[in-house]
């Protein structure tokens, strides 16, 4: 393990530990108030077009990633030029 990898691991560990300590220090407890507001969950499910757009974007990004990993297909022109 080189020095840069060790530094990255130490920084990530420090950030995670700091986040846990801040969360414990704030002592934020969630109390069930009985209201069935839903907040973000209700809003997100009422706007399905946003969900659909995100899913289409993720599928497109995945297809581009797979296309980038696959080897480039040679053209027939290249094959013909090689034997002449």
PDB file of N, CA, C and O in Angstrom:
ATOM      1  N   UNK A   1       0.856  -1.165   0.000  1.00  0.00           N
ATOM      2  CA  UNK A   1       0.000   0.000   0.000  1.00  0.00           C
ATOM      3  C   UNK A   1       0.905   1.233   0.000  1.00  0.00           C
ATOM      4  O   UNK A   1       1.770   1.392   0.861  1.00  0.00           O
ATOM      5  N   UNK A   2       0.682   2.091  -0.984  1.00  0.00           N
ATOM      6  CA  UNK A   2       1.533   3.270  -1.042  1.00  0.00           C
ATOM      7  C   UNK A   2       0.972   4.395  -0.174  1.00  0.00           C
ATOM      8  O   UNK A   2      -0.081   4.261   0.451  1.00  0.00           O
ATOM      9  N   UNK A   3       1.686   5.473  -0.156  1.00  0.00           N
ATOM     10  CA  UNK A   3       1.375   6.577   0.749  1.00  0.00           C
ATOM     11  C   UNK A   3       0.046   7.261   0.398  1.00  0.00           C
ATOM     12  O   UNK A   3      -0.707   7.646   1.293  1.00  0.00           O
ATOM     13  N   UNK A   4      -0.240   7.411  -0.894  1.00  0.00           N
ATOM     14  CA  UNK A   4      -1.478   8.071  -1.305  1.00  0.00           C
ATOM     15  C   UNK A   4      -2.709   7.263  -0.909  1.00  0.00           C
ATOM     16  O   UNK A   4      -3.704   7.829  -0.458  1.00  0.00           O
ATOM     17  N   UNK A   5      -2.646   5.954  -1.074  1.00  0.00           N
ATOM     18  CA  UNK A   5      -3.772   5.108  -0.689  1.00  0.00           C
ATOM     19  C   UNK A   5      -4.008   5.169   0.816  1.00  0.00           C
ATOM     20  O   UNK A   5      -5.151   5.218   1.270  1.00  0.00           O
ATOM     21  N   UNK A   6      -2.939   5.167   1.573  1.00  0.00           N
ATOM     22  CA  UNK A   6      -3.059   5.258   3.025  1.00  0.00           C
ATOM     23  C   UNK A   6      -3.676   6.594   3.431  1.00  0.00           C
ATOM     24  O   UNK A   6      -4.503   6.648   4.341  1.00  0.00           O
ATOM     25  N   UNK A   7      -3.276   7.666   2.759  1.00  0.00           N
ATOM     26  CA  UNK A   7      -3.823   8.988   3.055  1.00  0.00           C
ATOM     27  C   UNK A   7      -5.322   9.034   2.752  1.00  0.00           C
ATOM     28  O   UNK A   7      -6.089   9.601   3.530  1.00  0.00           O
ATOM     29  N   UNK A   8      -5.740   8.452   1.648  1.00  0.00           N
ATOM     30  CA  UNK A   8      -7.158   8.428   1.289  1.00  0.00           C
ATOM     31  C   UNK A   8      -7.953   7.645   2.324  1.00  0.00           C
ATOM     32  O   UNK A   8      -9.036   8.071   2.725  1.00  0.00           O
ATOM     33  N   UNK A   9      -7.430   6.512   2.758  1.00  0.00           N
ATOM     34  CA  UNK A   9      -8.126   5.700   3.757  1.00  0.00           C
ATOM     35  C   UNK A   9      -8.245   6.452   5.077  1.00  0.00           C
ATOM     36  O   UNK A   9      -9.291   6.402   5.726  1.00  0.00           O
ATOM     37  N   UNK A  10      -7.200   7.138   5.474  1.00  0.00           N
ATOM     38  CA  UNK A  10      -7.224   7.893   6.731  1.00  0.00           C
ATOM     39  C   UNK A  10      -8.232   9.039   6.647  1.00  0.00           C
ATOM     40  O   UNK A  10      -8.974   9.278   7.600  1.00  0.00           O
ATOM     41  N   UNK A  11      -8.267   9.747   5.520  1.00  0.00           N
ATOM     42  CA  UNK A  11      -9.194  10.869   5.366  1.00  0.00           C
ATOM     43  C   UNK A  11     -10.644  10.376   5.378  1.00  0.00           C
ATOM     44  O   UNK A  11     -11.496  10.981   6.029  1.00  0.00           O
ATOM     45  N   UNK A  12     -10.925   9.295   4.672  1.00  0.00           N
ATOM     46  CA  UNK A  12     -12.287   8.760   4.643  1.00  0.00           C
ATOM     47  C   UNK A  12     -12.708   8.287   6.029  1.00  0.00           C
ATOM     48  O   UNK A  12     -13.836   8.534   6.454  1.00  0.00           O
ATOM     49  N   UNK A  13     -11.813   7.614   6.728  1.00  0.00           N
ATOM     50  CA  UNK A  13     -12.116   7.152   8.083  1.00  0.00           C
ATOM     51  C   UNK A  13     -12.368   8.332   9.015  1.00  0.00           C
ATOM     52  O   UNK A  13     -13.284   8.289   9.837  1.00  0.00           O
ATOM     53  N   UNK A  14     -11.565   9.379   8.892  1.00  0.00           N
ATOM     54  CA  UNK A  14     -11.744  10.563   9.734  1.00  0.00           C
ATOM     55  C   UNK A  14     -13.082  11.242   9.444  1.00  0.00           C
ATOM     56  O   UNK A  14     -13.770  11.669  10.372  1.00  0.00           O
ATOM     57  N   UNK A  15     -13.457  11.346   8.169  1.00  0.00           N
ATOM     58  CA  UNK A  15     -14.737  11.965   7.827  1.00  0.00           C
ATOM     59  C   UNK A  15     -15.917  11.150   8.346  1.00  0.00           C
ATOM     60  O   UNK A  15     -16.880  11.712   8.868  1.00  0.00           O
ATOM     61  N   UNK A  16     -15.846   9.839   8.207  1.00  0.00           N
ATOM     62  CA  UNK A  16     -16.928   8.994   8.708  1.00  0.00           C
ATOM     63  C   UNK A  16     -17.036   9.067  10.227  1.00  0.00           C
ATOM     64  O   UNK A  16     -18.134   9.160  10.776  1.00  0.00           O
ATOM     65  N   UNK A  17     -15.896   9.024  10.895  1.00  0.00           N
ATOM     66  CA  UNK A  17     -15.896   9.119  12.356  1.00  0.00           C
ATOM     67  C   UNK A  17     -16.431  10.473  12.805  1.00  0.00           C
ATOM     68  O   UNK A  17     -17.213  10.551  13.753  1.00  0.00           O
ATOM     69  N   UNK A  18     -16.014  11.533  12.132  1.00  0.00           N
ATOM     70  CA  UNK A  18     -16.512  12.872  12.455  1.00  0.00           C
ATOM     71  C   UNK A  18     -18.011  12.978  12.259  1.00  0.00           C
ATOM     72  O   UNK A  18     -18.701  13.594  13.071  1.00  0.00           O
ATOM     73  N   UNK A  19     -18.522  12.387  11.193  1.00  0.00           N
ATOM     74  CA  UNK A  19     -19.961  12.412  10.949  1.00  0.00           C
ATOM     75  C   UNK A  19     -20.744  11.686  12.020  1.00  0.00           C
ATOM     76  O   UNK A  19     -21.801  12.150  12.449  1.00  0.00           O
ATOM     77  N   UNK A  20     -20.227  10.546  12.452  1.00  0.00           N
ATOM     78  CA  UNK A  20     -20.898   9.793  13.517  1.00  0.00           C
ATOM     79  C   UNK A  20     -20.883  10.591  14.816  1.00  0.00           C
ATOM     80  O   UNK A  20     -21.887  10.637  15.527  1.00  0.00           O
ATOM     81  N   UNK A  21     -19.757  11.218  15.128  1.00  0.00           N
ATOM     82  CA  UNK A  21     -19.669  12.002  16.363  1.00  0.00           C
ATOM     83  C   UNK A  21     -20.583  13.219  16.327  1.00  0.00           C
ATOM     84  O   UNK A  21     -21.204  13.550  17.337  1.00  0.00           O
ATOM     85  N   UNK A  22     -20.677  13.885  15.190  1.00  0.00           N
ATOM     86  CA  UNK A  22     -21.566  15.045  15.073  1.00  0.00           C
ATOM     87  C   UNK A  22     -23.019  14.600  15.209  1.00  0.00           C
ATOM     88  O   UNK A  22     -23.815  15.269  15.866  1.00  0.00           O
ATOM     89  N   UNK A  23     -23.361  13.488  14.597  1.00  0.00           N
ATOM     90  CA  UNK A  23     -24.731  12.984  14.683  1.00  0.00           C
ATOM     91  C   UNK A  23     -25.088  12.629  16.115  1.00  0.00           C
ATOM     92  O   UNK A  23     -26.199  12.911  16.566  1.00  0.00           O
ATOM     93  N   UNK A  24     -24.167  12.019  16.828  1.00  0.00           N
ATOM     94  CA  UNK A  24     -24.418  11.679  18.238  1.00  0.00           C
ATOM     95  C   UNK A  24     -24.478  12.932  19.098  1.00  0.00           C
ATOM     96  O   UNK A  24     -25.254  13.001  20.050  1.00  0.00           O
ATOM     97  N   UNK A  25     -23.655  13.925  18.761  1.00  0.00           N
ATOM     98  CA  UNK A  25     -23.646  15.164  19.529  1.00  0.00           C
ATOM     99  C   UNK A  25     -24.924  15.963  19.359  1.00  0.00           C
ATOM    100  O   UNK A  25     -25.386  16.610  20.299  1.00  0.00           O
ATOM    101  N   UNK A  26     -25.496  15.924  18.167  1.00  0.00           N
ATOM    102  CA  UNK A  26     -26.743  16.648  17.931  1.00  0.00           C
ATOM    103  C   UNK A  26     -27.921  15.963  18.598  1.00  0.00           C
ATOM    104  O   UNK A  26     -28.906  16.617  18.942  1.00  0.00           O
ATOM    105  N   UNK A  27     -27.831  14.662  18.784  1.00  0.00           N
ATOM    106  CA  UNK A  27     -28.863  13.866  19.443  1.00  0.00           C
ATOM    107  C   UNK A  27     -30.240  14.140  18.848  1.00  0.00           C
ATOM    108  O   UNK A  27     -31.197  14.452  19.556  1.00  0.00           O
ATOM    109  N   UNK A  28     -30.305  14.017  17.546  1.00  0.00           N
ATOM    110  CA  UNK A  28     -31.568  14.227  16.850  1.00  0.00           C
ATOM    111  C   UNK A  28     -32.351  12.928  16.897  1.00  0.00           C
ATOM    112  O   UNK A  28     -31.921  11.902  16.371  1.00  0.00           O
ATOM    113  N   UNK A  29     -33.495  12.992  17.529  1.00  0.00           N
ATOM    114  CA  UNK A  29     -34.355  11.816  17.597  1.00  0.00           C
ATOM    115  C   UNK A  29     -35.594  12.088  16.761  1.00  0.00           C
ATOM    116  O   UNK A  29     -36.130  13.197  16.754  1.00  0.00           O
ATOM    117  N   UNK A  30     -36.027  11.082  16.077  1.00  0.00           N
ATOM    118  CA  UNK A  30     -37.238  11.227  15.272  1.00  0.00           C
ATOM    119  C   UNK A  30     -38.405  10.689  16.074  1.00  0.00           C
ATOM    120  O   UNK A  30     -38.404   9.535  16.505  1.00  0.00           O
ATOM    121  N   UNK A  31     -39.389  11.527  16.266  1.00  0.00           N
ATOM    122  CA  UNK A  31     -40.575  11.130  17.007  1.00  0.00           C
ATOM    123  C   UNK A  31     -41.729  10.995  16.028  1.00  0.00           C
ATOM    124  O   UNK A  31     -41.903  11.824  15.135  1.00  0.00           O
ATOM    125  N   UNK A  32     -42.499   9.964  16.203  1.00  0.00           N
ATOM    126  CA  UNK A  32     -43.665   9.767  15.359  1.00  0.00           C
ATOM    127  C   UNK A  32     -44.778  10.667  15.863  1.00  0.00           C
ATOM    128  O   UNK A  32     -45.325  10.446  16.944  1.00  0.00           O
ATOM    129  N   UNK A  33     -45.110  11.674  15.083  1.00  0.00           N
ATOM    130  CA  UNK A  33     -46.139  12.625  15.503  1.00  0.00           C
ATOM    131  C   UNK A  33     -47.533  12.171  15.107  1.00  0.00           C
ATOM    132  O   UNK A  33     -48.524  12.801  15.474  1.00  0.00           O
ATOM    133  N   UNK A  34     -47.608  11.089  14.367  1.00  0.00           N
ATOM    134  CA  UNK A  34     -48.911  10.579  13.990  1.00  0.00           C
ATOM    135  C   UNK A  34     -49.422  11.143  12.676  1.00  0.00           C
ATOM    136  O   UNK A  34     -50.398  10.631  12.128  1.00  0.00           O
ATOM    137  N   UNK A  35     -48.792  12.177  12.161  1.00  0.00           N
ATOM    138  CA  UNK A  35     -49.254  12.731  10.887  1.00  0.00           C
ATOM    139  C   UNK A  35     -48.721  11.883   9.743  1.00  0.00           C
ATOM    140  O   UNK A  35     -47.572  11.441   9.753  1.00  0.00           O
ATOM    141  N   UNK A  36     -49.562  11.673   8.782  1.00  0.00           N
ATOM    142  CA  UNK A  36     -49.181  10.862   7.627  1.00  0.00           C
ATOM    143  C   UNK A  36     -48.862  11.792   6.458  1.00  0.00           C
ATOM    144  O   UNK A  36     -49.396  11.635   5.360  1.00  0.00           O
ATOM    145  N   UNK A  37     -47.989  12.755   6.710  1.00  0.00           N
ATOM    146  CA  UNK A  37     -47.638  13.755   5.708  1.00  0.00           C
ATOM    147  C   UNK A  37     -46.878  13.124   4.550  1.00  0.00           C
ATOM    148  O   UNK A  37     -47.226  13.354   3.392  1.00  0.00           O
ATOM    149  N   UNK A  38     -45.859  12.342   4.832  1.00  0.00           N
ATOM    150  CA  UNK A  38     -45.099  11.670   3.791  1.00  0.00           C
ATOM    151  C   UNK A  38     -43.925  12.479   3.299  1.00  0.00           C
ATOM    152  O   UNK A  38     -42.881  11.906   2.987  1.00  0.00           O
ATOM    153  N   UNK A  39     -44.051  13.774   3.219  1.00  0.00           N
ATOM    154  CA  UNK A  39     -42.946  14.629   2.810  1.00  0.00           C
ATOM    155  C   UNK A  39     -42.430  14.305   1.428  1.00  0.00           C
ATOM    156  O   UNK A  39     -43.179  14.289   0.451  1.00  0.00           O
ATOM    157  N   UNK A  40     -41.144  14.048   1.365  1.00  0.00           N
ATOM    158  CA  UNK A  40     -40.486  13.785   0.088  1.00  0.00           C
ATOM    159  C   UNK A  40     -41.050  12.549  -0.589  1.00  0.00           C
ATOM    160  O   UNK A  40     -41.227  12.530  -1.808  1.00  0.00           O
ATOM    161  N   UNK A  41     -41.330  11.526   0.187  1.00  0.00           N
ATOM    162  CA  UNK A  41     -41.827  10.273  -0.387  1.00  0.00           C
ATOM    163  C   UNK A  41     -43.145  10.497  -1.133  1.00  0.00           C
ATOM    164  O   UNK A  41     -43.322  10.006  -2.248  1.00  0.00           O
ATOM    165  N   UNK A  42     -44.055  11.230  -0.522  1.00  0.00           N
ATOM    166  CA  UNK A  42     -45.343  11.495  -1.170  1.00  0.00           C
ATOM    167  C   UNK A  42     -45.155  12.369  -2.402  1.00  0.00           C
ATOM    168  O   UNK A  42     -45.789  12.136  -3.432  1.00  0.00           O
ATOM    169  N   UNK A  43     -44.295  13.364  -2.306  1.00  0.00           N
ATOM    170  CA  UNK A  43     -44.045  14.241  -3.454  1.00  0.00           C
ATOM    171  C   UNK A  43     -43.425  13.465  -4.603  1.00  0.00           C
ATOM    172  O   UNK A  43     -43.830  13.626  -5.754  1.00  0.00           O
ATOM    173  N   UNK A  44     -42.439  12.617  -4.295  1.00  0.00           N
ATOM    174  CA  UNK A  44     -41.728  11.880  -5.340  1.00  0.00           C
ATOM    175  C   UNK A  44     -42.656  10.908  -6.056  1.00  0.00           C
ATOM    176  O   UNK A  44     -42.579  10.762  -7.276  1.00  0.00           O
ATOM    177  N   UNK A  45     -43.527  10.247  -5.312  1.00  0.00           N
ATOM    178  CA  UNK A  45     -44.437   9.293  -5.942  1.00  0.00           C
ATOM    179  C   UNK A  45     -45.544   9.982  -6.714  1.00  0.00           C
ATOM    180  O   UNK A  45     -46.148   9.370  -7.594  1.00  0.00           O
ATOM    181  N   UNK A  46     -45.827  11.244  -6.407  1.00  0.00           N
ATOM    182  CA  UNK A  46     -46.847  11.949  -7.178  1.00  0.00           C
ATOM    183  C   UNK A  46     -46.297  12.472  -8.498  1.00  0.00           C
ATOM    184  O   UNK A  46     -47.070  12.717  -9.424  1.00  0.00           O
ATOM    185  N   UNK A  47     -44.998  12.649  -8.610  1.00  0.00           N
ATOM    186  CA  UNK A  47     -44.360  13.105  -9.845  1.00  0.00           C
ATOM    187  C   UNK A  47     -43.573  11.954 -10.461  1.00  0.00           C
ATOM    188  O   UNK A  47     -42.352  11.885 -10.323  1.00  0.00           O
ATOM    189  N   UNK A  48     -44.266  11.066 -11.131  1.00  0.00           N
ATOM    190  CA  UNK A  48     -43.628   9.876 -11.705  1.00  0.00           C
ATOM    191  C   UNK A  48     -42.777  10.212 -12.920  1.00  0.00           C
ATOM    192  O   UNK A  48     -41.907   9.423 -13.289  1.00  0.00           O
ATOM    193  N   UNK A  49     -43.003  11.361 -13.556  1.00  0.00           N
ATOM    194  CA  UNK A  49     -42.200  11.709 -14.731  1.00  0.00           C
ATOM    195  C   UNK A  49     -40.745  11.924 -14.338  1.00  0.00           C
ATOM    196  O   UNK A  49     -39.842  11.585 -15.102  1.00  0.00           O
ATOM    197  N   UNK A  50     -40.511  12.478 -13.166  1.00  0.00           N
ATOM    198  CA  UNK A  50     -39.140  12.662 -12.691  1.00  0.00           C
ATOM    199  C   UNK A  50     -38.473  11.309 -12.489  1.00  0.00           C
ATOM    200  O   UNK A  50     -37.317  11.120 -12.867  1.00  0.00           O
ATOM    201  N   UNK A  51     -39.194  10.376 -11.897  1.00  0.00           N
ATOM    202  CA  UNK A  51     -38.667   9.029 -11.684  1.00  0.00           C
ATOM    203  C   UNK A  51     -38.358   8.359 -13.017  1.00  0.00           C
ATOM    204  O   UNK A  51     -37.315   7.724 -13.171  1.00  0.00           O
ATOM    205  N   UNK A  52     -39.255   8.499 -13.969  1.00  0.00           N
ATOM    206  CA  UNK A  52     -39.057   7.895 -15.287  1.00  0.00           C
ATOM    207  C   UNK A  52     -37.848   8.505 -15.996  1.00  0.00           C
ATOM    208  O   UNK A  52     -37.073   7.783 -16.624  1.00  0.00           O
ATOM    209  N   UNK A  53     -37.679   9.819 -15.904  1.00  0.00           N
ATOM    210  CA  UNK A  53     -36.539  10.479 -16.542  1.00  0.00           C
ATOM    211  C   UNK A  53     -35.225  10.011 -15.930  1.00  0.00           C
ATOM    212  O   UNK A  53     -34.244   9.818 -16.648  1.00  0.00           O
ATOM    213  N   UNK A  54     -35.194   9.829 -14.624  1.00  0.00           N
ATOM    214  CA  UNK A  54     -33.978   9.345 -13.965  1.00  0.00           C
ATOM    215  C   UNK A  54     -33.673   7.922 -14.405  1.00  0.00           C
ATOM    216  O   UNK A  54     -32.514   7.592 -14.657  1.00  0.00           O
ATOM    217  N   UNK A  55     -34.678   7.083 -14.501  1.00  0.00           N
ATOM    218  CA  UNK A  55     -34.459   5.700 -14.930  1.00  0.00           C
ATOM    219  C   UNK A  55     -33.963   5.631 -16.368  1.00  0.00           C
ATOM    220  O   UNK A  55     -33.067   4.843 -16.670  1.00  0.00           O
ATOM    221  N   UNK A  56     -34.525   6.437 -17.256  1.00  0.00           N
ATOM    222  CA  UNK A  56     -34.074   6.458 -18.647  1.00  0.00           C
ATOM    223  C   UNK A  56     -32.633   6.942 -18.724  1.00  0.00           C
ATOM    224  O   UNK A  56     -31.834   6.397 -19.486  1.00  0.00           O
ATOM    225  N   UNK A  57     -32.300   7.955 -17.946  1.00  0.00           N
ATOM    226  CA  UNK A  57     -30.925   8.452 -17.923  1.00  0.00           C
ATOM    227  C   UNK A  57     -29.942   7.407 -17.433  1.00  0.00           C
ATOM    228  O   UNK A  57     -28.851   7.273 -17.987  1.00  0.00           O
ATOM    229  N   UNK A  58     -30.314   6.667 -16.402  1.00  0.00           N
ATOM    230  CA  UNK A  58     -29.436   5.619 -15.892  1.00  0.00           C
ATOM    231  C   UNK A  58     -29.260   4.488 -16.895  1.00  0.00           C
ATOM    232  O   UNK A  58     -28.160   3.956 -17.044  1.00  0.00           O
ATOM    233  N   UNK A  59     -30.333   4.116 -17.582  1.00  0.00           N
ATOM    234  CA  UNK A  59     -30.218   3.086 -18.617  1.00  0.00           C
ATOM    235  C   UNK A  59     -29.315   3.547 -19.755  1.00  0.00           C
ATOM    236  O   UNK A  59     -28.498   2.771 -20.252  1.00  0.00           O
ATOM    237  N   UNK A  60     -29.455   4.792 -20.166  1.00  0.00           N
ATOM    238  CA  UNK A  60     -28.624   5.331 -21.236  1.00  0.00           C
ATOM    239  C   UNK A  60     -27.157   5.373 -20.813  1.00  0.00           C
ATOM    240  O   UNK A  60     -26.271   5.030 -21.596  1.00  0.00           O
ATOM    241  N   UNK A  61     -26.902   5.792 -19.580  1.00  0.00           N
ATOM    242  CA  UNK A  61     -25.525   5.825 -19.083  1.00  0.00           C
ATOM    243  C   UNK A  61     -24.942   4.420 -19.005  1.00  0.00           C
ATOM    244  O   UNK A  61     -23.767   4.221 -19.314  1.00  0.00           O
ATOM    245  N   UNK A  62     -25.742   3.453 -18.600  1.00  0.00           N
ATOM    246  CA  UNK A  62     -25.271   2.073 -18.561  1.00  0.00           C
ATOM    247  C   UNK A  62     -24.956   1.535 -19.942  1.00  0.00           C
ATOM    248  O   UNK A  62     -23.963   0.831 -20.126  1.00  0.00           O
ATOM    249  N   UNK A  63     -25.801   1.864 -20.922  1.00  0.00           N
ATOM    250  CA  UNK A  63     -25.548   1.413 -22.293  1.00  0.00           C
ATOM    251  C   UNK A  63     -24.274   2.038 -22.841  1.00  0.00           C
ATOM    252  O   UNK A  63     -23.501   1.369 -23.527  1.00  0.00           O
ATOM    253  N   UNK A  64     -24.050   3.309 -22.547  1.00  0.00           N
ATOM    254  CA  UNK A  64     -22.813   3.954 -22.991  1.00  0.00           C
ATOM    255  C   UNK A  64     -21.598   3.328 -22.315  1.00  0.00           C
ATOM    256  O   UNK A  64     -20.548   3.176 -22.940  1.00  0.00           O
ATOM    257  N   UNK A  65     -21.737   2.968 -21.050  1.00  0.00           N
ATOM    258  CA  UNK A  65     -20.634   2.321 -20.345  1.00  0.00           C
ATOM    259  C   UNK A  65     -20.298   0.969 -20.931  1.00  0.00           C
ATOM    260  O   UNK A  65     -19.124   0.632 -21.082  1.00  0.00           O
ATOM    261  N   UNK A  66     -21.309   0.192 -21.265  1.00  0.00           N
ATOM    262  CA  UNK A  66     -21.070  -1.116 -21.878  1.00  0.00           C
ATOM    263  C   UNK A  66     -20.450  -0.943 -23.255  1.00  0.00           C
ATOM    264  O   UNK A  66     -19.542  -1.690 -23.621  1.00  0.00           O
ATOM    265  N   UNK A  67     -20.925   0.031 -24.025  1.00  0.00           N
ATOM    266  CA  UNK A  67     -20.367   0.277 -25.357  1.00  0.00           C
ATOM    267  C   UNK A  67     -18.910   0.716 -25.275  1.00  0.00           C
ATOM    268  O   UNK A  67     -18.117   0.400 -26.162  1.00  0.00           O
ATOM    269  N   UNK A  68     -18.555   1.433 -24.229  1.00  0.00           N
ATOM    270  CA  UNK A  68     -17.171   1.881 -24.077  1.00  0.00           C
ATOM    271  C   UNK A  68     -16.254   0.727 -23.705  1.00  0.00           C
ATOM    272  O   UNK A  68     -15.074   0.740 -24.055  1.00  0.00           O
ATOM    273  N   UNK A  69     -16.774  -0.265 -23.005  1.00  0.00           N
ATOM    274  CA  UNK A  69     -15.955  -1.396 -22.569  1.00  0.00           C
ATOM    275  C   UNK A  69     -15.726  -2.393 -23.696  1.00  0.00           C
ATOM    276  O   UNK A  69     -14.662  -3.007 -23.772  1.00  0.00           O
ATOM    277  N   UNK A  70     -16.717  -2.559 -24.574  1.00  0.00           N
ATOM    278  CA  UNK A  70     -16.600  -3.529 -25.656  1.00  0.00           C
ATOM    279  C   UNK A  70     -15.531  -3.095 -26.657  1.00  0.00           C
ATOM    280  O   UNK A  70     -15.322  -1.899 -26.861  1.00  0.00           O
ATOM    281  N   UNK A  71     -14.847  -4.066 -27.286  1.00  0.00           N
ATOM    282  CA  UNK A  71     -13.819  -3.707 -28.269  1.00  0.00           C
ATOM    283  C   UNK A  71     -14.443  -3.097 -29.517  1.00  0.00           C
ATOM    284  O   UNK A  71     -15.584  -3.388 -29.874  1.00  0.00           O
ATOM    285  N   UNK A  72     -13.660  -2.242 -30.168  1.00  0.00           N
ATOM    286  CA  UNK A  72     -14.117  -1.562 -31.374  1.00  0.00           C
ATOM    287  C   UNK A  72     -14.181  -2.552 -32.529  1.00  0.00           C
ATOM    288  O   UNK A  72     -13.240  -3.314 -32.748  1.00  0.00           O
ATOM    289  N   UNK A  73     -15.281  -2.545 -33.264  1.00  0.00           N
ATOM    290  CA  UNK A  73     -15.446  -3.458 -34.391  1.00  0.00           C
ATOM    291  C   UNK A  73     -14.736  -2.881 -35.615  1.00  0.00           C
ATOM    292  O   UNK A  73     -14.891  -1.704 -35.942  1.00  0.00           O
ATOM    293  N   UNK A  74     -13.956  -3.732 -36.283  1.00  0.00           N
ATOM    294  CA  UNK A  74     -13.220  -3.262 -37.459  1.00  0.00           C
ATOM    295  C   UNK A  74     -14.147  -3.177 -38.658  1.00  0.00           C
ATOM    296  O   UNK A  74     -15.092  -3.955 -38.785  1.00  0.00           O
ATOM    297  N   UNK A  75     -13.867  -2.226 -39.532  1.00  0.00           N
ATOM    298  CA  UNK A  75     -14.647  -2.075 -40.759  1.00  0.00           C
ATOM    299  C   UNK A  75     -14.138  -3.033 -41.820  1.00  0.00           C
ATOM    300  O   UNK A  75     -13.000  -3.499 -41.760  1.00  0.00           O
ATOM    301  N   UNK A  76     -15.002  -3.325 -42.801  1.00  0.00           N
ATOM    302  CA  UNK A  76     -14.591  -4.199 -43.895  1.00  0.00           C
ATOM    303  C   UNK A  76     -13.536  -3.526 -44.759  1.00  0.00           C
ATOM    304  O   UNK A  76     -12.700  -4.202 -45.358  1.00  0.00           O
ATOM    305  N   UNK A  77     -13.567  -2.212 -44.827  1.00  0.00           N
ATOM    306  CA  UNK A  77     -12.569  -1.475 -45.604  1.00  0.00           C
ATOM    307  C   UNK A  77     -11.171  -1.742 -45.082  1.00  0.00           C
ATOM    308  O   UNK A  77     -10.236  -1.916 -45.862  1.00  0.00           O
ATOM    309  N   UNK A  78     -11.026  -1.776 -43.777  1.00  0.00           N
ATOM    310  CA  UNK A  78      -9.720  -2.041 -43.181  1.00  0.00           C
ATOM    311  C   UNK A  78      -9.225  -3.430 -43.563  1.00  0.00           C
ATOM    312  O   UNK A  78      -8.037  -3.615 -43.829  1.00  0.00           O
ATOM    313  N   UNK A  79     -10.125  -4.406 -43.593  1.00  0.00           N
ATOM    314  CA  UNK A  79      -9.736  -5.769 -43.949  1.00  0.00           C
ATOM    315  C   UNK A  79      -9.294  -5.861 -45.406  1.00  0.00           C
ATOM    316  O   UNK A  79      -8.337  -6.568 -45.722  1.00  0.00           O
ATOM    317  N   UNK A  80      -9.983  -5.155 -46.289  1.00  0.00           N
ATOM    318  CA  UNK A  80      -9.637  -5.201 -47.707  1.00  0.00           C
ATOM    319  C   UNK A  80      -8.291  -4.539 -47.978  1.00  0.00           C
ATOM    320  O   UNK A  80      -7.532  -4.995 -48.833  1.00  0.00           O
ATOM    321  N   UNK A  81      -7.999  -3.483 -47.263  1.00  0.00           N
ATOM    322  CA  UNK A  81      -6.746  -2.765 -47.493  1.00  0.00           C
ATOM    323  C   UNK A  81      -5.544  -3.562 -47.005  1.00  0.00           C
ATOM    324  O   UNK A  81      -4.437  -3.367 -47.506  1.00  0.00           O
ATOM    325  N   UNK A  82      -5.733  -4.430 -46.065  1.00  0.00           N
ATOM    326  CA  UNK A  82      -4.609  -5.174 -45.504  1.00  0.00           C
ATOM    327  C   UNK A  82      -4.065  -6.231 -46.454  1.00  0.00           C
ATOM    328  O   UNK A  82      -2.865  -6.501 -46.426  1.00  0.00           O
ATOM    329  N   UNK A  83      -4.880  -6.829 -47.279  1.00  0.00           N
ATOM    330  CA  UNK A  83      -4.381  -7.907 -48.124  1.00  0.00           C
ATOM    331  C   UNK A  83      -3.849  -7.404 -49.453  1.00  0.00           C
ATOM    332  O   UNK A  83      -3.240  -8.182 -50.187  1.00  0.00           O
ATOM    333  N   UNK A  84      -4.051  -6.134 -49.799  1.00  0.00           N
ATOM    334  CA  UNK A  84      -3.533  -5.599 -51.064  1.00  0.00           C
ATOM    335  C   UNK A  84      -2.080  -5.280 -50.985  1.00  0.00           C
ATOM    336  O   UNK A  84      -1.494  -4.821 -51.966  1.00  0.00           O
TER     337      UNK A  84
END
